[in-house]
Amino acid sequence: MRDLAFIAFLLAFFAMGFKRPFLLVLVYVYIDIVSPQRLTYILLNSVPISLIAVALAVGGWILADDKRDTRVGGRQVLIVVLLLYCWGTTIAADFPVEAKEKWDWVWKALAFAAFLPLTLRTRVRIEALLLFMILAASSIIIVGGIKTIASGGGGYGQLNLMVDNNSGLYEGSTISAVAIAIIPIIIWFIHHGTIFKPDWRVKGYCIALVFACLLIPVGTSTRTGLLCIGLLALLSIRNVKRKIAYLAMLGVLGVAAIPFLPSTFTDRMNTIKTYDADESASTRLAVWKWTIEYAKTHPFGGGFNAYLGNHIRYDLKTTPGAAAGAGSTVEVDKARAYHSAYFEMLGEQGYPGLALWLAINLIGIFRMEIVRRRYRDPAGEYPWAGPLAAALQSGHIVYLLGAGFIAIAFQPFIYMLIGAQIGLDTYLARKRSEQSFRPMRRAVPAVAKREDPGALSA
């Protein structure tokens, strides 16, 4: 019955997309984030629904969308360059078979990220994309939040997020980083959403969803999630008037929450201070050192999954606080994953790939800061744009912190966030150019002067 419910939902969604082609883009967003084929038993597993959705989305844009005011952002070009570069390293990869497996989904994430901004011609479309991203992710986050409350905590690698599959957003550290990263966008919908009027029901749902997002790092017992919460709290300071009172409130809430946290979470967080006695942290440091040495002899990277060739040795302290060599054992391991997007890029794509990836991300933060300052006036023509840029920027910065401890350099959700940034930037640039160049023309009735003509169906 569950398979039939998913199929009926997708068929209805596809059918609406034939009338309003932009909805086909949202279908792909839903499929890529939730992966309904993992939630079914037989029927959807045998059909390439992701490929069908992206083909229809691109086809709908080519055949039915208005492309007269289409703009291509500089970061879209960089994403295409990174895509081509990854294709080259895949051909010459150290492990061709394993590299091909990762390439099969990475190229789709990069290609869709380059294509996505072309479809974001209006505010409604930008908002619809972000809304679907949040709602799709919330289907995982809400389940995790409920299970965390019901079970009093989950534990690292123990919280089941609907499927027994430790990949994509169903991986504990990844969903923790993403859950915290989308909190600023959720809050933006409370104040500026238009698709759903922000009444008490919408605000209530958003507040509950923020609470569920904060529960995810607790349920998954991920240190990355705790660091992301701390960073988001600091980034939020610029949005409050009474900063000292805000910091004091955070301190009080943090101390008050400690007695209610499950022991699985507090025990895991305590390992931050004794990282050299924790196997997970020790192996990460050893792999990072290996990657730096590897890049010296492979400056252009070893292709996807190049970490399979590593052999590492590290000291694991058995006595907390012991000096090097005392109260420790020498451990040997091999084929350990990078556990960091930065070292993932360095090892797999070398210095050029790392530089491209950093440029794509850092330019996004810089551009959102420009948009935030330009449209921060609440009495301006686009009072929603500045807060949205700030929310996208904060979420992106949180991601970059989380990426320091998770190999999520090619996580599709983040590239959709980047696509939304580019879409917002190019949309506002087009509006500015229209205002600066207004030739004489026949007056248009006031009823036709809407900010987003055509909305989703254009």
TIDRENTI-497658 format. One record per residue (C-alpha): residue number from 0; residue in three letters; x, y, z. Coordinates in Angstrom, 2 decimals. Layout:
// residues N
> keba, doza, px, py, pz
> NUM, Ala, X, Y, Z
...
//
This chain:
// residues 458
> keba, doza, px, py, pz
> 0, Met, 0.00, 0.00, 0.00
> 1, Arg, 2.85, 2.38, 0.77
> 2, Asp, 4.29, 1.85, -2.73
> 3, Leu, 0.90, 2.67, -4.27
> 4, Ala, 0.61, 5.85, -2.18
> 5, Phe, 4.03, 7.09, -3.36
> 6, Ile, 3.22, 6.24, -6.97
> 7, Ala, -0.14, 8.01, -6.84
> 8, Phe, 1.51, 11.10, -5.32
> 9, Leu, 4.28, 11.19, -7.95
> 10, Leu, 1.87, 10.65, -10.84
> 11, Ala, -0.33, 13.50, -9.63
> 12, Phe, 2.75, 15.69, -9.21
> 13, Phe, 3.98, 14.87, -12.73
> 14, Ala, 0.52, 15.52, -14.16
> 15, Met, 0.44, 19.02, -12.64
> 16, Gly, 3.89, 19.60, -14.08
> 17, Phe, 2.62, 19.17, -17.63
> 18, Lys, 0.34, 22.16, -17.04
> 19, Arg, 2.89, 24.22, -15.10
> 20, Pro, 6.37, 23.10, -16.26
> 21, Phe, 8.25, 24.64, -13.33
> 22, Leu, 6.58, 22.09, -11.05
> 23, Leu, 8.64, 19.43, -12.82
> 24, Val, 11.73, 21.09, -11.36
> 25, Leu, 10.19, 20.79, -7.92
> 26, Val, 9.37, 17.12, -8.58
> 27, Tyr, 13.06, 16.46, -9.13
> 28, Val, 13.95, 18.42, -5.97
> 29, Tyr, 11.56, 16.25, -3.95
> 30, Ile, 12.87, 13.00, -5.45
> 31, Asp, 16.52, 13.95, -5.02
> 32, Ile, 16.12, 14.93, -1.35
> 33, Val, 13.63, 12.36, -0.05
> 34, Ser, 14.61, 9.48, -2.37
> 35, Pro, 11.16, 7.84, -2.32
> 36, Gln, 12.60, 4.84, -4.17
> 37, Arg, 14.40, 3.97, -0.91
> 38, Leu, 11.13, 4.09, 1.01
> 39, Thr, 9.31, 1.61, -1.21
> 40, Tyr, 9.72, -2.10, -1.61
> 41, Ile, 9.54, -2.96, -5.32
> 42, Leu, 7.67, -0.67, -7.70
> 43, Leu, 9.70, 2.57, -7.60
> 44, Asn, 13.00, 0.73, -7.23
> 45, Ser, 12.71, -0.60, -10.77
> 46, Val, 11.96, 2.75, -12.43
> 47, Pro, 14.59, 5.53, -12.90
> 48, Ile, 12.25, 8.21, -11.52
> 49, Ser, 15.08, 10.66, -10.87
> 50, Leu, 16.25, 10.52, -14.49
> 51, Ile, 12.67, 10.84, -15.74
> 52, Ala, 12.05, 13.87, -13.51
> 53, Val, 15.18, 15.76, -14.55
> 54, Ala, 14.57, 14.98, -18.24
> 55, Leu, 11.03, 16.34, -18.02
> 56, Ala, 12.20, 19.40, -16.04
> 57, Val, 14.83, 20.33, -18.62
> 58, Gly, 12.49, 19.50, -21.49
> 59, Gly, 9.71, 21.61, -19.98
> 60, Trp, 12.07, 24.56, -19.62
> 61, Ile, 13.31, 24.24, -23.21
> 62, Leu, 9.87, 23.88, -24.76
> 63, Ala, 7.54, 25.96, -22.61
> 64, Asp, 9.44, 28.45, -20.46
> 65, Asp, 9.99, 32.11, -21.31
> 66, Lys, 13.74, 32.56, -21.81
> 67, Arg, 13.86, 36.17, -22.99
> 68, Asp, 15.17, 37.50, -19.66
> 69, Thr, 17.41, 34.53, -18.84
> 70, Arg, 20.72, 35.43, -17.21
> 71, Val, 23.70, 33.18, -16.60
> 72, Gly, 25.65, 33.80, -13.39
> 73, Gly, 29.41, 33.49, -13.09
> 74, Arg, 29.10, 30.68, -10.58
> 75, Gln, 27.06, 28.65, -13.03
> 76, Val, 30.07, 28.76, -15.35
> 77, Leu, 32.34, 27.68, -12.49
> 78, Ile, 30.02, 24.77, -11.67
> 79, Val, 30.18, 23.62, -15.31
> 80, Val, 33.99, 23.92, -15.25
> 81, Leu, 34.10, 21.85, -12.04
> 82, Leu, 31.81, 19.29, -13.69
> 83, Leu, 34.17, 18.96, -16.67
> 84, Tyr, 37.21, 18.80, -14.42
> 85, Cys, 35.65, 16.00, -12.34
> 86, Trp, 34.89, 14.15, -15.57
> 87, Gly, 38.58, 14.35, -16.47
> 88, Thr, 39.76, 13.07, -13.08
> 89, Thr, 37.21, 10.24, -13.27
> 90, Ile, 38.73, 9.05, -16.55
> 91, Ala, 42.21, 8.96, -14.97
> 92, Ala, 41.08, 7.83, -11.49
> 93, Asp, 43.17, 5.57, -9.26
> 94, Phe, 40.14, 3.33, -8.80
> 95, Pro, 38.12, 3.56, -12.05
> 96, Val, 35.20, 1.33, -11.05
> 97, Glu, 34.63, 3.00, -7.67
> 98, Ala, 35.13, 6.44, -9.19
> 99, Lys, 32.48, 5.71, -11.82
> 100, Glu, 29.96, 4.84, -9.09
> 101, Lys, 30.36, 8.25, -7.44
> 102, Trp, 30.52, 10.09, -10.78
> 103, Asp, 27.11, 8.66, -11.71
> 104, Trp, 25.39, 10.86, -9.11
> 105, Val, 27.88, 13.73, -8.78
> 106, Trp, 27.50, 14.87, -12.38
> 107, Lys, 23.71, 15.02, -11.95
> 108, Ala, 24.05, 17.20, -8.84
> 109, Leu, 26.44, 19.60, -10.59
> 110, Ala, 24.49, 19.71, -13.86
> 111, Phe, 21.21, 20.38, -12.06
> 112, Ala, 22.86, 23.11, -9.95
> 113, Ala, 24.03, 24.84, -13.15
> 114, Phe, 20.59, 24.47, -14.76
> 115, Leu, 18.43, 25.40, -11.75
> 116, Pro, 19.01, 29.21, -11.73
> 117, Leu, 17.79, 29.41, -15.34
> 118, Thr, 14.32, 28.49, -14.14
> 119, Leu, 14.21, 30.92, -11.18
> 120, Arg, 12.79, 33.91, -13.03
> 121, Thr, 10.42, 35.19, -10.33
> 122, Arg, 10.21, 35.59, -6.59
> 123, Val, 7.48, 32.97, -6.45
> 124, Arg, 9.73, 30.42, -8.10
> 125, Ile, 12.65, 31.16, -5.77
> 126, Glu, 10.33, 30.85, -2.80
> 127, Ala, 8.75, 27.66, -4.15
> 128, Leu, 12.17, 26.05, -4.56
> 129, Leu, 13.19, 26.86, -0.99
> 130, Leu, 9.80, 25.77, 0.33
> 131, Phe, 10.08, 22.38, -1.36
> 132, Met, 13.65, 21.95, -0.15
> 133, Ile, 12.55, 22.62, 3.44
> 134, Leu, 9.42, 20.47, 3.28
> 135, Ala, 11.30, 17.59, 1.66
> 136, Ala, 14.05, 17.75, 4.29
> 137, Ser, 11.44, 18.13, 7.04
> 138, Ser, 9.99, 14.72, 6.15
> 139, Ile, 13.28, 13.30, 7.45
> 140, Ile, 13.87, 15.85, 10.21
> 141, Ile, 10.42, 15.52, 11.80
> 142, Val, 10.74, 11.73, 11.96
> 143, Gly, 14.14, 12.12, 13.61
> 144, Gly, 12.81, 14.69, 16.08
> 145, Ile, 9.85, 12.53, 17.10
> 146, Lys, 12.05, 9.47, 17.57
> 147, Thr, 14.52, 11.51, 19.62
> 148, Ile, 11.77, 12.63, 22.01
> 149, Ala, 10.10, 9.21, 22.12
> 150, Ser, 13.29, 7.27, 22.82
> 151, Gly, 15.09, 9.87, 24.91
> 152, Gly, 17.86, 10.12, 22.31
> 153, Gly, 19.20, 7.89, 19.61
> 154, Gly, 22.96, 7.65, 19.67
> 155, Tyr, 25.67, 8.01, 17.05
> 156, Gly, 24.72, 5.90, 14.04
> 157, Gln, 21.69, 4.52, 15.89
> 158, Leu, 18.81, 6.88, 15.01
> 159, Asn, 16.79, 5.33, 12.19
> 160, Leu, 15.57, 8.05, 9.82
> 161, Met, 12.85, 6.09, 7.98
> 162, Val, 15.30, 3.88, 6.07
> 163, Asp, 18.23, 1.67, 7.02
> 164, Asn, 20.53, 3.50, 4.62
> 165, Asn, 23.49, 5.58, 5.76
> 166, Ser, 23.79, 7.83, 2.70
> 167, Gly, 22.52, 11.19, 1.48
> 168, Leu, 20.44, 13.11, 4.01
> 169, Tyr, 19.78, 9.86, 5.87
> 170, Glu, 23.34, 9.95, 7.24
> 171, Gly, 23.44, 11.33, 10.78
> 172, Ser, 26.14, 13.99, 10.48
> 173, Thr, 24.86, 15.19, 7.10
> 174, Ile, 21.25, 15.65, 8.22
> 175, Ser, 22.51, 17.37, 11.38
> 176, Ala, 24.43, 19.97, 9.36
> 177, Val, 21.59, 20.45, 6.87
> 178, Ala, 18.94, 20.70, 9.63
> 179, Ile, 20.82, 23.53, 11.34
> 180, Ala, 21.67, 25.22, 8.02
> 181, Ile, 18.02, 25.58, 6.97
> 182, Ile, 16.86, 27.17, 10.25
> 183, Pro, 17.48, 30.76, 9.00
> 184, Ile, 15.42, 30.03, 5.88
> 185, Ile, 12.58, 28.56, 7.95
> 186, Ile, 12.57, 31.73, 10.05
> 187, Trp, 12.50, 33.82, 6.85
> 188, Phe, 9.24, 32.10, 5.86
> 189, Ile, 7.71, 33.18, 9.18
> 190, His, 8.13, 36.84, 8.23
> 191, His, 8.19, 36.99, 4.43
> 192, Gly, 6.53, 33.89, 2.96
> 193, Thr, 3.84, 34.47, 0.34
> 194, Ile, 2.95, 31.00, -1.00
> 195, Phe, 1.54, 30.15, 2.43
> 196, Lys, 0.40, 33.26, 4.29
> 197, Pro, 2.39, 33.37, 7.56
> 198, Asp, -0.61, 33.06, 9.86
> 199, Trp, -0.60, 31.29, 13.22
> 200, Arg, -0.66, 27.86, 11.57
> 201, Val, 2.37, 28.51, 9.37
> 202, Lys, 4.26, 30.19, 12.21
> 203, Gly, 3.41, 27.33, 14.55
> 204, Tyr, 4.65, 24.75, 12.05
> 205, Cys, 7.86, 26.70, 11.40
> 206, Ile, 8.62, 27.05, 15.11
> 207, Ala, 7.98, 23.34, 15.66
> 208, Leu, 10.20, 22.51, 12.68
> 209, Val, 13.02, 24.67, 14.07
> 210, Phe, 12.72, 22.73, 17.34
> 211, Ala, 12.88, 19.45, 15.41
> 212, Cys, 15.99, 20.70, 13.57
> 213, Leu, 17.67, 21.41, 16.91
> 214, Leu, 16.76, 17.90, 18.10
> 215, Ile, 18.48, 16.17, 15.18
> 216, Pro, 22.06, 16.67, 16.49
> 217, Val, 20.83, 15.38, 19.86
> 218, Gly, 19.20, 12.30, 18.37
> 219, Thr, 22.15, 11.52, 16.11
> 220, Ser, 24.72, 12.45, 18.80
> 221, Thr, 26.89, 14.20, 16.23
> 222, Arg, 29.59, 16.62, 17.32
> 223, Thr, 29.27, 18.35, 13.96
> 224, Gly, 25.67, 19.28, 14.73
> 225, Leu, 26.65, 20.83, 18.06
> 226, Leu, 29.32, 22.98, 16.40
> 227, Cys, 26.81, 24.07, 13.75
> 228, Ile, 24.32, 25.12, 16.44
> 229, Gly, 27.01, 27.20, 18.12
> 230, Leu, 27.98, 28.89, 14.86
> 231, Leu, 24.37, 29.65, 13.95
> 232, Ala, 23.84, 31.23, 17.37
> 233, Leu, 26.82, 33.52, 16.74
> 234, Leu, 25.66, 34.41, 13.23
> 235, Ser, 22.26, 35.35, 14.60
> 236, Ile, 23.77, 38.11, 16.72
> 237, Arg, 23.77, 40.56, 13.80
> 238, Asn, 19.97, 40.25, 13.54
> 239, Val, 19.21, 41.24, 17.14
> 240, Lys, 19.28, 44.72, 18.63
> 241, Arg, 20.17, 43.83, 22.23
> 242, Lys, 23.21, 41.66, 21.64
> 243, Ile, 24.36, 41.39, 25.27
> 244, Ala, 20.91, 40.26, 26.40
> 245, Tyr, 20.80, 37.79, 23.50
> 246, Leu, 24.15, 36.23, 24.47
> 247, Ala, 23.06, 36.01, 28.10
> 248, Met, 19.83, 34.30, 27.07
> 249, Leu, 21.76, 31.76, 24.98
> 250, Gly, 23.98, 30.98, 27.94
> 251, Val, 21.03, 30.47, 30.27
> 252, Leu, 19.19, 28.27, 27.77
> 253, Gly, 22.32, 26.22, 27.14
> 254, Val, 22.88, 25.55, 30.84
> 255, Ala, 19.18, 24.85, 31.44
> 256, Ala, 19.08, 22.31, 28.61
> 257, Ile, 21.96, 20.17, 29.91
> 258, Pro, 19.91, 18.16, 32.49
> 259, Phe, 17.41, 17.21, 29.77
> 260, Leu, 20.01, 15.94, 27.28
> 261, Pro, 20.37, 12.14, 26.97
> 262, Ser, 23.58, 10.57, 28.23
> 263, Thr, 24.36, 9.24, 24.74
> 264, Phe, 24.62, 12.84, 23.55
> 265, Thr, 26.62, 14.29, 26.48
> 266, Asp, 29.05, 11.36, 26.47
> 267, Arg, 29.64, 11.84, 22.77
> 268, Met, 30.16, 15.59, 23.14
> 269, Asn, 32.70, 15.06, 25.92
> 270, Thr, 34.97, 13.33, 23.41
> 271, Ile, 35.62, 16.75, 21.83
> 272, Lys, 37.98, 17.45, 24.75
> 273, Thr, 39.63, 14.00, 24.51
> 274, Tyr, 39.77, 13.69, 20.73
> 275, Asp, 43.11, 11.85, 20.86
> 276, Ala, 41.41, 9.04, 22.81
> 277, Asp, 38.56, 8.78, 20.31
> 278, Glu, 39.09, 6.44, 17.36
> 279, Ser, 36.86, 8.44, 14.98
> 280, Ala, 38.70, 11.72, 15.62
> 281, Ser, 42.14, 10.09, 15.56
> 282, Thr, 41.56, 8.41, 12.22
> 283, Arg, 40.32, 11.68, 10.72
> 284, Leu, 43.52, 13.48, 11.67
> 285, Ala, 45.59, 10.63, 10.27
> 286, Val, 43.64, 10.60, 6.98
> 287, Trp, 43.96, 14.36, 6.63
> 288, Lys, 47.75, 14.10, 7.04
> 289, Trp, 47.82, 11.31, 4.46
> 290, Thr, 45.76, 13.43, 2.02
> 291, Ile, 48.16, 16.37, 2.30
> 292, Glu, 51.10, 14.10, 1.50
> 293, Tyr, 49.14, 12.42, -1.30
> 294, Ala, 48.38, 15.78, -2.94
> 295, Lys, 52.10, 16.58, -3.08
> 296, Thr, 52.61, 13.72, -5.53
> 297, His, 49.13, 13.93, -7.10
> 298, Pro, 48.45, 17.69, -7.43
> 299, Phe, 45.52, 17.06, -9.79
> 300, Gly, 43.90, 14.49, -7.50
> 301, Gly, 43.32, 10.79, -7.76
> 302, Gly, 39.69, 10.83, -8.84
> 303, Phe, 36.62, 9.92, -6.84
> 304, Asn, 37.16, 7.56, -3.88
> 305, Ala, 40.95, 7.93, -4.06
> 306, Tyr, 40.98, 7.43, -0.28
> 307, Leu, 40.69, 3.68, -0.94
> 308, Gly, 44.45, 3.70, -1.47
> 309, Asn, 45.39, 5.11, 1.92
> 310, His, 47.28, 3.31, 4.68
> 311, Ile, 47.46, 5.13, 7.99
> 312, Arg, 49.06, 4.74, 11.42
> 313, Tyr, 47.95, 6.73, 14.44
> 314, Asp, 48.35, 6.83, 18.22
> 315, Leu, 45.17, 6.15, 20.16
> 316, Lys, 45.48, 7.19, 23.80
> 317, Thr, 44.05, 4.70, 26.25
> 318, Thr, 44.70, 6.97, 29.25
> 319, Pro, 43.13, 10.44, 29.03
> 320, Gly, 45.76, 13.17, 29.37
> 321, Ala, 48.66, 10.80, 28.86
> 322, Ala, 51.77, 12.06, 27.08
> 323, Ala, 52.61, 10.89, 23.59
> 324, Gly, 53.75, 7.29, 23.71
> 325, Ala, 52.55, 6.78, 27.28
> 326, Gly, 49.19, 5.14, 27.81
> 327, Ser, 48.58, 4.84, 24.06
> 328, Thr, 48.51, 2.19, 21.37
> 329, Val, 49.60, 2.36, 17.74
> 330, Glu, 46.73, 1.54, 15.40
> 331, Val, 46.95, 0.67, 11.71
> 332, Asp, 44.13, 1.11, 9.21
> 333, Lys, 43.52, 1.53, 5.50
> 334, Ala, 40.90, 2.82, 3.05
> 335, Arg, 39.53, 5.29, 5.59
> 336, Ala, 37.19, 7.96, 4.22
> 337, Tyr, 38.16, 11.64, 4.28
> 338, His, 35.51, 12.84, 6.77
> 339, Ser, 35.96, 16.37, 5.43
> 340, Ala, 34.75, 18.03, 2.25
> 341, Tyr, 37.95, 20.08, 2.04
> 342, Phe, 40.20, 17.04, 2.12
> 343, Glu, 37.73, 15.16, -0.06
> 344, Met, 38.24, 17.79, -2.77
> 345, Leu, 42.02, 17.90, -2.25
> 346, Gly, 42.45, 14.14, -2.45
> 347, Glu, 39.99, 13.48, -5.28
> 348, Gln, 40.24, 16.64, -7.41
> 349, Gly, 43.61, 18.04, -6.36
> 350, Tyr, 44.47, 21.70, -5.95
> 351, Pro, 42.57, 22.91, -9.06
> 352, Gly, 39.37, 21.13, -7.98
> 353, Leu, 39.69, 22.43, -4.42
> 354, Ala, 40.22, 25.96, -5.73
> 355, Leu, 37.11, 25.73, -7.95
> 356, Trp, 34.99, 24.36, -5.12
> 357, Leu, 36.15, 27.04, -2.69
> 358, Ala, 35.51, 29.76, -5.30
> 359, Ile, 31.94, 28.55, -5.87
> 360, Asn, 31.22, 28.62, -2.14
> 361, Leu, 33.08, 31.76, -1.09
> 362, Ile, 31.76, 33.83, -3.98
> 363, Gly, 28.26, 32.83, -2.89
> 364, Ile, 28.83, 34.12, 0.64
> 365, Phe, 30.32, 37.35, -0.76
> 366, Arg, 27.45, 37.90, -3.20
> 367, Met, 24.81, 37.29, -0.55
> 368, Glu, 26.50, 39.86, 1.67
> 369, Ile, 26.27, 42.41, -1.15
> 370, Val, 22.57, 41.62, -1.68
> 371, Arg, 21.92, 41.72, 2.06
> 372, Arg, 23.38, 45.21, 2.40
> 373, Arg, 21.77, 46.53, -0.77
> 374, Tyr, 18.26, 45.43, 0.24
> 375, Arg, 18.37, 45.73, 4.03
> 376, Asp, 16.00, 48.69, 4.09
> 377, Pro, 12.60, 47.33, 5.28
> 378, Ala, 10.90, 50.24, 3.52
> 379, Gly, 12.59, 49.54, 0.19
> 380, Glu, 11.06, 48.08, -2.96
> 381, Tyr, 12.18, 44.53, -2.14
> 382, Pro, 12.14, 44.30, 1.67
> 383, Trp, 12.15, 40.49, 1.52
> 384, Ala, 15.35, 40.21, -0.53
> 385, Gly, 17.87, 41.36, 2.09
> 386, Pro, 16.62, 39.00, 4.82
> 387, Leu, 16.51, 36.12, 2.32
> 388, Ala, 20.11, 36.79, 1.25
> 389, Ala, 21.12, 36.84, 4.93
> 390, Ala, 19.32, 33.53, 5.55
> 391, Leu, 20.94, 31.87, 2.52
> 392, Gln, 24.32, 33.23, 3.56
> 393, Ser, 24.00, 31.98, 7.16
> 394, Gly, 22.89, 28.55, 5.98
> 395, His, 25.82, 28.40, 3.58
> 396, Ile, 28.33, 29.34, 6.30
> 397, Val, 26.91, 26.66, 8.60
> 398, Tyr, 27.30, 24.15, 5.78
> 399, Leu, 30.96, 25.13, 5.28
> 400, Leu, 31.63, 24.50, 8.97
> 401, Gly, 29.86, 21.14, 8.88
> 402, Ala, 31.73, 20.28, 5.69
> 403, Gly, 34.96, 20.47, 7.65
> 404, Phe, 34.03, 17.20, 9.36
> 405, Ile, 31.87, 15.44, 6.74
> 406, Ala, 32.70, 14.49, 3.13
> 407, Ile, 29.77, 16.41, 1.62
> 408, Ala, 31.53, 18.43, -1.06
> 409, Phe, 29.00, 17.21, -3.63
> 410, Gln, 25.88, 16.98, -1.45
> 411, Pro, 22.98, 17.79, -3.87
> 412, Phe, 20.98, 19.69, -1.23
> 413, Ile, 23.74, 22.25, -0.85
> 414, Tyr, 24.03, 22.74, -4.60
> 415, Met, 20.30, 23.45, -4.70
> 416, Leu, 20.92, 26.09, -2.02
> 417, Ile, 23.67, 27.55, -4.21
> 418, Gly, 21.26, 27.49, -7.16
> 419, Ala, 18.76, 29.49, -5.09
> 420, Gln, 21.48, 32.03, -4.29
> 421, Ile, 22.33, 32.44, -7.96
> 422, Gly, 18.65, 32.68, -8.88
> 423, Leu, 18.05, 35.41, -6.28
> 424, Asp, 21.13, 37.33, -7.43
> 425, Thr, 20.28, 37.21, -11.14
> 426, Tyr, 16.59, 37.99, -10.51
> 427, Leu, 17.43, 41.15, -8.59
> 428, Ala, 20.06, 42.14, -11.17
> 429, Arg, 17.43, 41.86, -13.90
> 430, Lys, 15.01, 43.99, -11.89
> 431, Arg, 17.67, 46.66, -11.42
> 432, Ser, 18.44, 46.71, -15.14
> 433, Glu, 14.75, 47.04, -15.97
> 434, Gln, 14.44, 50.02, -13.66
> 435, Ser, 17.55, 51.73, -15.02
> 436, Phe, 16.37, 51.38, -18.64
> 437, Arg, 12.72, 52.26, -19.24
> 438, Pro, 12.08, 53.44, -22.82
> 439, Met, 8.87, 55.28, -23.66
> 440, Arg, 6.01, 52.86, -24.07
> 441, Arg, 2.29, 52.67, -23.71
> 442, Ala, 1.05, 52.81, -20.14
> 443, Val, 0.28, 49.43, -18.57
> 444, Pro, -2.83, 49.07, -16.39
> 445, Ala, -1.99, 48.98, -12.70
> 446, Val, -3.55, 45.55, -12.28
> 447, Ala, -0.96, 44.13, -14.67
> 448, Lys, 2.00, 45.62, -12.81
> 449, Arg, 2.79, 42.71, -10.60
> 450, Glu, 6.21, 41.93, -9.30
> 451, Asp, 6.13, 38.32, -10.49
> 452, Pro, 4.06, 38.01, -13.68
> 453, Gly, 3.37, 34.48, -14.72
> 454, Ala, 4.49, 33.00, -11.40
> 455, Leu, 4.99, 29.23, -11.62
> 456, Ser, 3.32, 28.74, -14.97
> 457, Ala, 5.41, 31.26, -16.93
//
